[in-house]
Amino acid sequence: MSKINDFLTEAGVFFLASVDGDQPKLRPLGAHFEMDGKVLFGIGDFKEVFKQLVSNPKTEIVACKPDGHWLRYTGKAVFETDPKYAEAALEAMPHLKSIYNEETGHKMMMFHLEDAIAVQIAIMGEGENMME
């Protein structure tokens, strides 16, 4: 998992795909961290992407580093029920506390991918399995 987390950190911004009915949706994200052997991602409970992943948890994350290497991380979004993950995310990314707090009523929903595959691909090369 550290390889995936490090790749996402180096890329900075990555894209998360979901489905709204029969329409694919992509959006840029940056919130992620590693904890308890999982790479965790955060999205707002009030956002359409949350509703989309609850309805259809199949998702894909794609990131590209400045050197042109890119990552395709595909799996099933599994939302965490333990609040320690959202608390850790907000401690790691304190700028998000103005969005996710008791006053706004918004909650940071944390998820990781299960049944996942992660492949790092060079611009002109073969893919490398990052899950081994």
Stockholm file with secondary structure:
# STOCKHOLM 1.0

chainA/1-132         MSKINDFLTEAGVFFLASVDGDQPKLRPLGAHFEMDGKVLFGIGDFKEVFKQLVSNPKTEIVACKPDGHWLRYTGKAVFETDPKYAEAALEAMPHLKSIYNEETGHKMMMFHLEDAIAVQIAIMGEGENMME
#=GR chainA/1-132 SS CHHHHHHHHHHCCEEEEEEETTEEEEEEECCEEEETTEEEEEEETTSHHHHHHHHCCEEEEEEECTTSCEEEEEEEEEECCCTHHHHHHHHHSGGGGGTSSTTTCCCEEEEEEEEEEEEEECTTSCEEESCC
#=GC SS_cons         CHHHHHHHHHHCCEEEEEEETTEEEEEEECCEEEETTEEEEEEETTSHHHHHHHHCCEEEEEEECTTSCEEEEEEEEEECCCTHHHHHHHHHSGGGGGTSSTTTCCCEEEEEEEEEEEEEECTTSCEEESCC
//
